[in-house]
């Protein structure tokens, strides 16, 4: 069941370069605040909040920032964000699923539509792209700290649907409803996971050439630069000579 990792090919999130760090932290904080507001402000009692905090820690978000984001969820009269999913097609017929947290649906829809249009793509109807993906849970552990056979064997024994490896990580895939149950079992054995969340995983990836990738990269940059966009998923393979 183990195979080469495809996770970097299905979700786009720019690394925390200095010029991107403030925007990245803002998005992570928004997810923490929303997660805490929708459930309890205690991560041990709120799986979504726990996942949001894990994601923030991986990006080296300061503890004070995390605590402020949780506290903000208790503010009276603060902005109310809702989760809205957008779908579209980019250059080369590549499918995109975009998850946002927005306090203004009309603004966000207009912004996302304009980005697709500028980059040679088009915003599509809900469901016209997501059927090419499956909703699935992913749990990721640092490869350098764990034995491959041990972590994969336990994952499969506990009901994981698939296990893949990359140069740096083990990625365990499972049903969304099983994510935190399986995650708890694995964390008891191997310590805190690097990532634990529900994602959109494509059924198949499209091969693209370098010219198409340049256009797609511009689209990804513009989407990622939008304050309302939280996660971007797509179904293409990066060209072999792509430099991460």
Secondary structure, 3 states (H helix, E strand, C coil): CCCECCHHHCEECCCCCHHHHHHHHHHHHHHHHHHHHHCCCCHHHCHHHHHHHHHHHHCCCCHHHHHHHHHHCCCCCCCCCEEEEEEEECHHHCEEEEEEEECCHHHHHHHHHHHHHHCCCEEECCCCCHHHEEEEEEEEEEHHHCCHHHHHHHHHHCCCCEEEECCCEEEEEECHHHHHHHHHHHHHHHCCCCEEEEEEEECCCEECCHHHHHHHHHHHHHHHCCCCEEEEEECEECCCCCCC
